[in-house]
């Protein structure tokens, strides 16, 4: 359960923004979208490898 303490006189929109940020960090929506369609383990591994190569290339260009 997400709890957002609202201080006296604090804007409701600011509290709502905090709530949305905390909710996004939990990853509930991302997990729900992933579970909507099944991905074969081989496809997941392939995507992870492609992502790892991409990140490695980014790190090399920084140096």
Beta strands, then each sheet from edge to edge (+ up, - down):
end
